[in-house]
Amino acid sequence: MEKDYLEDIRDIRKMMDKSSQFLSLSGLSGVMAGIYALIGAFAIRKIATINYGRITVESYSFQLILVIGAAVLFLSVATAYALTLKKARKSGDTIWNSTSKRLAINFFIPLVTGGLFALLLIRSQHYGLIAPITLIFYGLACVNASKYTMRDIRYLGLTITAIGLVATYFIGYGLEFWALGFGVCHIIYGAMMHYKYDRKE
Protein backbone atom coordinates (compact mmCIF):
# COMPACT_ATOMS: atom_id res chain seq x y z
CA MET A 1 0.00 0.00 0.00
CA GLU A 2 2.81 2.41 0.92
CA LYS A 3 4.48 1.61 -2.41
CA ASP A 4 1.29 2.64 -4.26
CA TYR A 5 1.22 5.98 -2.42
CA LEU A 6 4.84 6.67 -3.35
CA GLU A 7 4.07 5.80 -6.97
CA ASP A 8 1.11 8.20 -6.95
CA ILE A 9 3.24 10.98 -5.46
CA ARG A 10 5.85 10.48 -8.20
CA ASP A 11 3.16 10.65 -10.89
CA ILE A 12 1.69 13.83 -9.40
CA ARG A 13 5.12 15.43 -9.18
CA LYS A 14 5.86 14.47 -12.78
CA MET A 15 2.58 16.04 -13.92
CA MET A 16 3.33 19.24 -12.00
CA ASP A 17 6.81 19.46 -13.55
CA LYS A 18 5.36 19.05 -17.02
CA SER A 19 2.80 21.80 -16.44
CA SER A 20 5.34 24.32 -15.09
CA GLN A 21 8.50 23.41 -17.03
CA PHE A 22 9.31 22.68 -20.65
CA LEU A 23 11.35 19.49 -20.42
CA SER A 24 11.68 18.57 -24.10
CA LEU A 25 14.83 20.59 -24.83
CA SER A 26 17.36 18.34 -26.54
CA GLY A 27 20.87 18.12 -25.15
CA LEU A 28 22.21 17.12 -28.57
CA SER A 29 20.96 20.42 -30.01
CA GLY A 30 23.29 22.19 -27.59
CA VAL A 31 26.20 20.03 -28.72
CA MET A 32 25.45 20.78 -32.38
CA ALA A 33 25.10 24.52 -31.66
CA GLY A 34 28.53 24.43 -30.03
CA ILE A 35 30.04 22.67 -33.05
CA TYR A 36 28.49 25.20 -35.43
CA ALA A 37 29.86 28.05 -33.30
CA LEU A 38 33.39 26.61 -33.31
CA ILE A 39 33.32 26.13 -37.09
CA GLY A 40 32.02 29.68 -37.51
CA ALA A 41 34.68 31.10 -35.19
CA PHE A 42 37.40 29.24 -37.11
CA ALA A 43 36.12 30.62 -40.44
CA ILE A 44 35.91 34.17 -39.06
CA ARG A 45 39.45 33.89 -37.68
CA LYS A 46 40.70 32.88 -41.13
CA ILE A 47 38.96 35.86 -42.74
CA ALA A 48 40.25 38.25 -40.06
CA THR A 49 43.83 36.95 -40.47
CA ILE A 50 43.82 37.22 -44.25
CA ASN A 51 42.27 40.72 -44.19
CA TYR A 52 44.06 42.05 -41.11
CA GLY A 53 43.69 45.82 -40.82
CA ARG A 54 41.38 46.03 -43.84
CA ILE A 55 38.00 45.05 -42.34
CA THR A 56 35.45 47.85 -42.19
CA VAL A 57 31.65 47.88 -41.95
CA GLU A 58 31.45 48.48 -45.71
CA SER A 59 33.98 45.80 -46.66
CA TYR A 60 33.14 42.48 -48.28
CA SER A 61 35.00 40.67 -45.48
CA PHE A 62 32.72 42.17 -42.83
CA GLN A 63 29.64 41.20 -44.84
CA LEU A 64 31.00 37.65 -45.10
CA ILE A 65 31.51 37.57 -41.33
CA LEU A 66 27.87 38.62 -40.85
CA VAL A 67 26.75 35.85 -43.22
CA ILE A 68 28.74 33.28 -41.23
CA GLY A 69 27.21 34.55 -37.97
CA ALA A 70 23.71 34.38 -39.46
CA ALA A 71 24.38 30.85 -40.76
CA VAL A 72 25.53 29.69 -37.31
CA LEU A 73 22.39 31.18 -35.75
CA PHE A 74 20.09 29.65 -38.37
CA LEU A 75 21.64 26.18 -38.15
CA SER A 76 21.56 26.27 -34.34
CA VAL A 77 17.88 27.29 -34.19
CA ALA A 78 16.85 24.82 -36.93
CA THR A 79 18.70 21.94 -35.26
CA ALA A 80 17.30 22.82 -31.82
CA TYR A 81 13.76 22.92 -33.23
CA ALA A 82 14.11 19.61 -35.10
CA LEU A 83 15.68 17.66 -32.22
CA THR A 84 13.37 19.18 -29.59
CA LEU A 85 10.33 18.38 -31.74
CA LYS A 86 11.55 14.80 -32.10
CA LYS A 87 12.06 14.47 -28.33
CA ALA A 88 8.66 16.02 -27.56
CA ARG A 89 6.85 13.65 -29.91
CA LYS A 90 8.69 10.68 -28.45
CA SER A 91 7.54 11.59 -24.94
CA GLY A 92 4.01 12.48 -26.08
CA ASP A 93 4.38 16.22 -25.39
CA THR A 94 3.65 19.23 -27.57
CA ILE A 95 6.43 21.62 -28.50
CA TRP A 96 4.24 24.74 -28.39
CA ASN A 97 2.19 25.19 -25.23
CA SER A 98 1.73 27.79 -22.49
CA THR A 99 4.99 26.80 -20.78
CA SER A 100 7.12 26.88 -23.94
CA LYS A 101 5.55 30.27 -24.80
CA ARG A 102 6.64 31.67 -21.43
CA LEU A 103 10.06 30.11 -21.97
CA ALA A 104 10.38 31.77 -25.40
CA ILE A 105 9.22 35.19 -24.17
CA ASN A 106 11.60 35.20 -21.20
CA PHE A 107 14.46 34.04 -23.43
CA PHE A 108 13.96 36.45 -26.32
CA ILE A 109 13.47 39.68 -24.34
CA PRO A 110 17.13 39.82 -23.13
CA LEU A 111 18.37 38.22 -26.36
CA VAL A 112 16.72 40.76 -28.70
CA THR A 113 17.82 43.59 -26.40
CA GLY A 114 21.41 42.37 -26.61
CA GLY A 115 21.17 41.98 -30.38
CA LEU A 116 19.94 45.56 -30.81
CA PHE A 117 22.67 46.78 -28.44
CA ALA A 118 25.29 44.93 -30.54
CA LEU A 119 23.98 46.59 -33.73
CA LEU A 120 24.28 49.99 -32.09
CA LEU A 121 27.86 49.16 -31.09
CA ILE A 122 28.65 48.25 -34.70
CA ARG A 123 27.15 51.56 -35.84
CA SER A 124 29.31 53.38 -33.30
CA GLN A 125 32.37 51.31 -34.33
CA HIS A 126 32.86 49.80 -30.87
CA TYR A 127 33.75 46.43 -32.37
CA GLY A 128 35.70 45.17 -29.36
CA LEU A 129 32.57 45.09 -27.21
CA ILE A 130 30.39 43.09 -29.60
CA ALA A 131 31.55 39.61 -28.50
CA PRO A 132 31.32 40.38 -24.74
CA ILE A 133 27.87 41.98 -25.12
CA THR A 134 26.44 39.06 -27.11
CA LEU A 135 27.82 36.61 -24.55
CA ILE A 136 26.47 38.56 -21.57
CA PHE A 137 22.98 39.07 -22.96
CA TYR A 138 22.75 35.48 -24.21
CA GLY A 139 23.79 34.26 -20.77
CA LEU A 140 21.19 36.47 -19.11
CA ALA A 141 18.57 35.19 -21.59
CA CYS A 142 19.36 31.60 -20.52
CA VAL A 143 19.15 32.52 -16.83
CA ASN A 144 15.87 34.38 -17.39
CA ALA A 145 14.31 31.44 -19.24
CA SER A 146 15.68 28.71 -16.98
CA LYS A 147 12.75 28.88 -14.54
CA TYR A 148 10.61 27.33 -17.28
CA THR A 149 12.96 24.48 -18.20
CA MET A 150 15.86 22.38 -16.86
CA ARG A 151 17.97 23.95 -14.11
CA ASP A 152 21.09 23.17 -16.18
CA ILE A 153 20.17 26.04 -18.52
CA ARG A 154 20.59 28.43 -15.58
CA TYR A 155 24.13 27.22 -14.94
CA LEU A 156 24.92 27.45 -18.67
CA GLY A 157 23.67 31.05 -18.65
CA LEU A 158 25.67 31.99 -15.56
CA THR A 159 28.81 30.45 -17.06
CA ILE A 160 28.44 32.29 -20.39
CA THR A 161 27.63 35.58 -18.61
CA ALA A 162 30.83 35.22 -16.56
CA ILE A 163 32.83 34.52 -19.74
CA GLY A 164 31.32 37.65 -21.31
CA LEU A 165 32.39 39.77 -18.32
CA VAL A 166 35.93 38.42 -18.51
CA ALA A 167 35.94 39.07 -22.27
CA THR A 168 35.06 42.72 -21.55
CA TYR A 169 38.33 43.02 -19.65
CA PHE A 170 40.40 41.28 -22.36
CA ILE A 171 39.31 43.38 -25.34
CA GLY A 172 40.91 42.06 -28.51
CA TYR A 173 40.30 38.40 -27.71
CA GLY A 174 36.57 38.53 -28.31
CA LEU A 175 36.51 35.77 -30.92
CA GLU A 176 38.33 33.37 -28.61
CA PHE A 177 35.92 34.07 -25.76
CA TRP A 178 33.01 33.85 -28.20
CA ALA A 179 34.20 30.37 -29.25
CA LEU A 180 34.63 29.39 -25.59
CA GLY A 181 31.16 30.58 -24.57
CA PHE A 182 29.02 29.68 -27.56
CA GLY A 183 31.15 26.74 -28.68
CA VAL A 184 32.82 24.86 -25.85
CA CYS A 185 30.20 25.64 -23.16
CA HIS A 186 27.34 24.54 -25.39
CA ILE A 187 29.10 21.27 -26.19
CA ILE A 188 29.86 20.54 -22.51
CA TYR A 189 26.42 21.44 -21.16
CA GLY A 190 24.65 19.86 -24.13
CA ALA A 191 26.50 16.59 -23.58
CA MET A 192 25.70 16.70 -19.85
CA MET A 193 22.01 17.29 -20.54
CA HIS A 194 21.95 14.51 -23.13
CA TYR A 195 23.39 11.93 -20.73
CA LYS A 196 21.33 13.26 -17.80
CA TYR A 197 17.92 13.50 -19.47
CA ASP A 198 17.75 12.31 -23.08
CA ARG A 199 19.28 8.88 -22.60
CA LYS A 200 16.79 8.04 -19.86
CA GLU A 201 14.04 8.33 -22.44
Secondary structure, 3 states (H helix, E strand, C coil): CHHHHHHHHHHHHHHHHHHHCCCCCCHHHHHHHHHHHHHHHHHHHHHHHHCCCCCCCCCHHHHHHHHHHHHHHHHHHHHHHHHHHHHHHHCCCCCCCHHHHHHHHHHHHHHHHHHHHHHHHHHCCCHHHHHHHHHHHHHHHHHHHHHHCCCHHHHHHHHHHHHHHHHHHCCCCHHHHHHHHHHHHHHHHHHHHHHHCHHHC
